[in-house]
Amino acid sequence: MKIRHRMIVLDAADIDAVSAFWAALLGGTVEPGERWHNIWVDGTWQLGVQLAPGHVPPVWPDGAPQQIHLDFYVDDFDEAHEQVIALGGRLLKAAEDREAVYGVQVYADPAGHPFCLCWLPAATPS
């Protein structure tokens, strides 16, 4: 499968605070949305912050597990889906509308770590 873009996504109850922290630390800027913020550094999309109202902060090393996932933007979604399943991944949540211009499906790797396969119409995520 050809992955067009890889992205680390942080869950947060306060996406404004978390986005501002990471943008400042990385020397970037925040592109805000209602439930999602993008962190841009030197014109490149680096980090996503997703609203998770019930987020419980991880306690390292012996508390609530760490909460992070990866998003993979692919050119051929069907091919990527088939490859994930063939490699032992499993579908956790199907996209609401596979015909939509933008979409996401949530999967888990064999150990249960969640990640998303995503599609966009343009070559560059926005």
Disulfide bonds with the S-S distance in Angstrom:
none
